[in-house]
Structures are given as structure tokens and as C-alpha cells.
Amino acid sequence: MHLATVADAPGRGREAVRENEIVKGYDPASLTAPLWSRTTLCGRLWAAMVGGDGGPVGRSELVAFAPTCRRCLALIDRHFPAPERDSRLDLVAQLAADAVVERRGFAEIHDVPGDQQAELRKAVRGLIRVRTHHSVRTFVDDGIVYVECPALSGTHGRPDAPETVSWRAWGQ
């Protein structure tokens, strides 16, 4: 789901729903007035508004409580202060980089708090690039940070189990 804002000037926006659409749980005037931006934060034209706390909007049965578009979320994220860097970050980054470079070419980092994931990924990539001069891929899935250096994973062979590092193992 994408996020649309209020239009930048009166009369330049569009309505969220048509007047003939039934809207329960919302102020009809705010949804039928042409005050919504014609594009989402990430620049896409949008066709229909999705409901929230008040339930579905218009003919759509969809309800969402936050955008899921990664680009919209990244644009929102810039408005928040950077999270405080956790004292464990450098140690965990070093352990993960060591696992990737010295052993297997890839590693998993478990239990990383959401607000530390981006900085940890950046730190691990930097440490591996400095040591190997190879590209490094990182991604997050279900709270696990995955790190892979394709150039190294071929040299070590793929083991049955990835090298894992646990954020929680290093205290608070």
C-alpha cells in the first residue's frame, strides 16, 4: 500500500471517494473534497483510497494501518531522528564480517532490533569490502539479517548450515 498526502494547494487535489460511495466511520466531507494529492509519496498515481481505523472506504474492502511500499516508507523514515547506535553493533558487525570472510562467504544475524538493522547492514558491508574488495549483499527477512559475499561463497563451498551470529548473545 502506498501513502498519499494532502495536496500542496487548495483545489489541486482529488477526492478519495466519489460522493455516491458509501463511507461508514469517516467524515464524508474530508473524503469527497478534492484535497488529496493525486500521486503517492513515491510518485505513483493512485486509483482508490484504502480504509484504516474506520473500516473499509468506498467499494474497497481493504483496510491498512501503515503503508507497505518500501519507497513510501523510506521517504517517511527521513523525517524521524536516527536511532541511537547500540553498543553491540560494532562487535556483532565484526563477528558477522569474520564469518563471511574467513569461513563461509555468508552469515545470518539473528535477533537484531529493527532500529539497528540498517546501520548493522551498512557496517558489515563496509568491513567486508575493506577486507576483500568484493561486493556484498545484505537483506532482512523475518527479523534475520542475511549477509552474502558471492565471490567468497564459491571459494568456501556451501555448508549445510549458515554461520549464525546472535545479537542477543552479546548482552545489552
C-alpha positions as MATLAB code, in Angstrom:
seq = 'MHLATVADAPGRGREAVRENEIVKGYDPASLTAPLWSRTTLCGRLWAAMVGGDGGPVGRSELVAFAPTCRRCLALIDRHFPAPERDSRLDLVAQLAADAVVERRGFAEIHDVPGDQQAELRKAVRGLIRVRTHHSVRTFVDDGIVYVECPALSGTHGRPDAPETVSWRAWGQ';
ca = [
       0.000    0.000    0.000;
       1.191    3.488   -0.813;
       0.759    6.727    1.092;
      -0.828    9.884   -0.306;
      -0.706   13.252    1.421;
      -2.948   16.275    1.365;
      -2.467   18.237   -1.879;
       0.060   21.077   -1.815;
      -2.521   23.708   -2.859;
      -6.318   24.015   -2.422;
      -8.256   22.698   -5.396;
      -5.255   20.895   -6.897;
      -6.014   17.571   -5.295;
      -8.573   14.877   -5.828;
     -11.264   13.190   -3.764;
     -10.638    9.885   -2.025;
     -14.061    8.509   -2.929;
     -16.970    9.595   -5.080;
     -19.955   11.142   -3.346;
     -22.186    8.199   -4.217;
     -19.920    5.680   -2.473;
     -20.969    4.637    0.993;
     -18.441    5.583    3.634;
     -19.035    4.391    7.179;
     -16.865    5.506   10.068;
     -15.376    8.522    8.264;
     -16.159   12.193    7.749;
     -17.704   12.164    4.234;
     -16.655   15.748    3.535;
     -12.967   15.000    4.076;
     -13.098   12.047    1.685;
     -15.182   13.672   -1.053;
     -13.390   17.047   -1.045;
     -10.619   17.435   -3.660;
      -7.843   17.775   -1.104;
      -5.779   14.605   -1.558;
      -2.587   14.611   -3.591;
      -3.004   12.999   -7.000;
       0.175   10.966   -6.502;
       1.546    8.902   -3.655;
       4.732    9.817   -1.827;
       6.708    7.628   -4.221;
       5.159    9.372   -7.230;
       2.544    6.873   -8.417;
      -0.947    7.857   -9.468;
      -3.442    6.163   -7.208;
      -6.884    4.796   -8.019;
      -8.570    4.206   -4.676;
      -8.043    5.004   -1.038;
      -7.758    2.130    1.407;
      -9.519    2.337    4.753;
      -7.959    2.415    8.188;
      -9.367    2.562   11.732;
     -12.831    3.430   10.453;
     -13.019    0.285    8.309;
     -13.196   -0.036    4.528;
     -13.602    3.096    2.401;
     -15.957    3.163   -0.555;
     -16.334   -0.066   -2.515;
     -12.946   -1.399   -1.468;
     -12.900   -3.996    1.284;
      -9.231   -3.307    2.001;
      -8.018   -1.899    5.300;
      -4.400   -0.979    6.080;
      -2.824    0.710    9.059;
       0.525    1.559    7.501;
       1.974    1.790    4.002;
       3.824   -1.254    2.703;
       5.555    0.440   -0.240;
       9.258    0.428    0.571;
       9.830    3.735   -1.232;
       6.988    5.500    0.617;
       8.322    4.139    3.919;
      11.856    5.300    3.103;
      10.564    8.806    2.399;
       8.692    8.859    5.710;
      11.697    7.473    7.558;
      13.794   10.523    6.668;
      11.591   12.659    8.910;
      12.474   10.709   12.054;
      15.691   11.105   14.018;
      18.318    8.422   13.510;
      18.149    5.702   16.169;
      20.732    5.663   18.908;
      23.548    3.313   17.943;
      23.533    0.220   20.144;
      26.806   -0.611   21.913;
      26.728   -4.148   20.456;
      26.616   -3.051   16.834;
      30.357   -2.884   16.140;
      31.081   -6.244   17.790;
      28.234   -8.047   16.010;
      29.240   -6.455   12.681;
      32.814   -7.655   13.178;
      31.716  -11.191   14.082;
      29.472  -11.391   11.019;
      32.195   -9.988    8.745;
      34.683  -12.533   10.138;
      32.226  -15.357    9.478;
      31.703  -14.234    5.895;
      35.364  -13.590    5.071;
      37.088  -16.402    6.932;
      34.637  -19.258    6.828;
      31.700  -19.467    4.500;
      31.009  -16.425    2.330;
      27.709  -15.798    4.055;
      26.181  -15.398    7.508;
      22.897  -14.870    9.286;
      22.500  -12.417   12.144;
      19.550  -13.252   14.388;
      17.594  -11.121   16.870;
      18.680   -7.719   15.514;
      16.319   -4.955   16.699;
      14.539   -3.258   13.806;
      16.027    0.155   14.528;
      19.579   -1.273   14.315;
      19.226   -3.324   11.122;
      20.090   -0.638    8.554;
      23.194    0.514   10.412;
      24.333   -3.070   11.041;
      23.951   -3.963    7.365;
      25.967   -0.904    6.373;
      28.715   -1.690    8.906;
      29.020   -5.340    7.839;
      29.174   -4.431    4.142;
      31.882   -1.874    4.821;
      34.016   -4.256    6.877;
      33.842   -6.984    4.247;
      34.560   -4.630    1.340;
      37.628   -3.236    3.100;
      39.000   -6.728    3.681;
      38.101   -8.363    0.354;
      37.363   -5.605   -2.194;
      34.329   -7.692   -3.237;
      30.683   -6.689   -3.385;
      28.471   -7.717   -0.505;
      24.707   -8.241   -0.422;
      22.606   -7.863    2.696;
      18.887   -8.155    3.233;
      16.426   -8.677    6.047;
      13.708  -11.296    6.145;
      11.564  -12.052    9.168;
      13.944  -10.244   11.525;
      17.087  -12.040   10.316;
      19.868  -10.070    8.614;
      21.431  -12.103    5.810;
      24.915  -11.257    4.543;
      26.485  -12.765    1.441;
      29.650  -12.144   -0.499;
      29.104  -14.118   -3.730;
      32.808  -14.040   -4.628;
      33.664  -15.774   -1.354;
      30.770  -18.204   -1.112;
      32.106  -20.083   -4.138;
      35.595  -20.413   -2.626;
      34.417  -21.992    0.614;
      31.645  -24.158   -0.776;
      28.160  -24.048    0.630;
      27.845  -25.736    4.014;
      24.596  -27.293    5.163;
      24.067  -24.659    7.855;
      24.956  -20.971    7.559;
      27.229  -19.321   10.081;
      24.944  -17.560   12.560;
      25.583  -14.688   14.898;
      23.061  -13.727   17.570;
      22.602  -10.127   18.597;
      21.200  -11.199   21.971;
      24.263  -13.307   22.809;
      26.274  -10.132   23.416;
      24.289   -8.660   26.298;
      22.829   -5.206   26.496;
];
